[in-house]
Amino acid sequence: MTLLTVVFAAIFCTVLWYRMAPQDEMKVSVLCWIFWGASLMWLVDAVFAYMKQGAAYFTPAPAEMLNDWFLGVSVVALGLVVWLVILLVKDPRGAVKATLFKERKLNK
C-alpha cells in the first residue's frame, strides 16, 4: 500500500511537471525526484519482503494495509513539506523576498 500511494503521487507529479515542462518555475521536478526516489525505495523494500514472506506477502491483514496506507500518506506529506521548504528557499517568483522587504518598510 505504501508503494502504491507513493507511485500514484509520483505519477501525478510527473504529469503536472510535464504540463509545465519548459518553465519549471515552481520546482515541480524536485517533487518528482522526491516521489520517484521514494517509489524506488519502497519497490526494493517490497522485493525483499516478498523474498522473505513468499506468497503471504500478497495477503496482508486489513490492519496492516491501513498502517501501510498511513505510512504512504505520511511519506507523501513529508515529500511535500521538503518541496515547500525548497520552494521557499529558492523563491522563484520573489514572493517571500517581496513580503520580507514590505514588512521592513512598514516597520521603519
C-alpha positions as CSV (number, residue, x, y, z in Angstrom):
1,M,0.0,0.0,0.0
2,T,2.9,2.4,0.7
3,L,4.4,1.7,-2.6
4,L,1.1,2.2,-4.4
5,T,0.5,5.5,-2.6
6,V,3.9,6.9,-3.4
7,V,3.8,5.7,-7.0
8,F,0.4,7.4,-7.6
9,A,1.9,10.6,-6.1
10,A,4.9,10.3,-8.4
11,I,2.8,9.8,-11.5
12,F,0.6,12.7,-10.6
13,C,3.6,15.0,-10.1
14,T,5.2,13.8,-13.3
15,V,2.1,14.6,-15.3
16,L,1.9,18.0,-13.6
17,W,5.6,18.7,-14.3
18,Y,5.2,17.6,-18.0
19,R,2.4,20.0,-18.5
20,M,4.6,22.9,-17.3
21,A,7.9,21.4,-18.7
22,P,9.6,24.3,-20.4
23,Q,9.4,26.6,-17.4
24,D,9.9,24.7,-14.1
25,E,9.2,27.8,-12.1
26,M,7.6,26.1,-9.2
27,K,10.3,23.4,-9.0
28,V,7.9,20.5,-9.6
29,S,10.8,18.5,-11.0
30,V,12.2,18.4,-7.4
31,L,9.0,16.9,-6.2
32,C,9.1,14.3,-9.0
33,W,12.6,13.3,-7.9
34,I,11.5,13.0,-4.3
35,F,8.5,10.8,-5.1
36,W,10.2,8.6,-7.7
37,G,13.1,8.1,-5.2
38,A,10.7,7.1,-2.5
39,S,8.9,4.8,-5.0
40,L,12.2,3.1,-5.8
41,M,13.0,2.7,-2.1
42,W,9.6,1.1,-1.4
43,L,9.9,-1.1,-4.5
44,V,13.2,-2.5,-3.2
45,D,11.5,-3.0,0.2
46,A,8.6,-4.9,-1.4
47,V,11.0,-7.1,-3.3
48,F,12.9,-8.0,-0.1
49,A,9.6,-8.5,1.8
50,Y,8.4,-10.9,-0.9
51,M,11.6,-12.8,-0.8
52,K,11.2,-13.2,2.9
53,Q,7.5,-13.9,3.1
54,G,6.7,-15.6,-0.2
55,A,3.1,-15.7,-1.4
56,A,1.9,-14.5,2.1
57,Y,3.2,-11.0,1.1
58,F,0.1,-10.6,-1.2
59,T,-2.4,-11.4,1.5
60,P,-1.9,-8.8,4.3
61,A,-4.3,-8.3,7.1
62,P,-6.6,-5.2,6.8
63,A,-5.0,-3.5,9.8
64,E,-1.6,-4.0,8.2
65,M,-2.9,-2.5,4.9
66,L,-4.3,0.5,6.8
67,N,-1.0,1.0,8.6
68,D,0.9,0.9,5.3
69,W,-1.5,3.4,3.7
70,F,-1.0,5.8,6.6
71,L,2.8,5.4,6.2
72,G,2.4,6.1,2.4
73,V,0.4,9.2,3.1
74,S,3.0,10.3,5.7
75,V,5.7,9.9,3.1
76,V,3.8,11.9,0.6
77,A,3.2,14.7,3.2
78,L,6.9,14.7,4.2
79,G,7.9,15.0,0.5
80,L,5.5,17.9,0.1
81,V,7.0,19.6,3.2
82,V,10.5,19.2,1.8
83,W,9.4,20.6,-1.6
84,L,7.8,23.6,0.1
85,V,10.9,24.3,2.1
86,I,13.0,24.1,-1.1
87,L,10.4,26.3,-2.9
88,L,10.5,28.9,-0.1
89,V,14.3,29.0,0.0
90,K,14.7,29.3,-3.8
91,D,11.8,31.7,-4.0
92,P,11.3,31.6,-7.8
93,R,8.7,34.3,-8.0
94,G,10.3,36.5,-5.4
95,A,7.1,36.5,-3.2
96,V,9.0,35.7,0.1
97,K,11.6,38.4,-0.6
98,A,8.9,41.0,-1.5
99,T,6.9,40.2,1.6
100,L,10.0,40.5,3.8
101,F,11.0,43.8,2.3
102,K,7.4,45.1,2.6
103,E,7.3,44.3,6.3
104,R,10.7,46.1,6.8
105,K,9.4,49.2,5.0
106,L,6.2,49.2,7.2
107,N,8.3,49.0,10.4
108,K,10.5,51.9,9.6
